[in-house]
Amino acid sequence: MYIRDAYKKRGDKKYSCLVLVETIRTKKGPRQKTILTLGNIDVPREQWALLTEMLRRRLSGQRSMFPDEPEGLQAVTESIVARLRR
C-alpha cells in the first residue's frame, strides 16, 4: 500500500489529487488498485511513507509502535480509516 499523485485532465486544465493504492499480482503481471482517493490532504511528501505505515498498522488492529508520531498525521490517519470502513 502506498500513496501517489494522480492527475486528471479536463479540457485545458490539469487537476491533481492523492490516491491510496495497493499492488496486486495478476497473471498479466503486477497491477495497481485504487483503494481510496484522498483528494488534496495537507501532508508533505516526506511523510507519505509514514502515513501509509500508520494506516497499515491501524487497519490491522496494531497499536502505535512510536509514541512520538506527529499529531497531525494521527488525525489524518483516523479520518482515512473512517472513510475506508464506511
Protein Blocks (a to p, Z undefined) as FASTA:
>chain_A
ZZddddddehjbccdddddddddddfkopcdddfbdgbjadbdfklmmmmmmmmmmmmno
pacfblkbcfklmmmmmmmmmmmmZZ
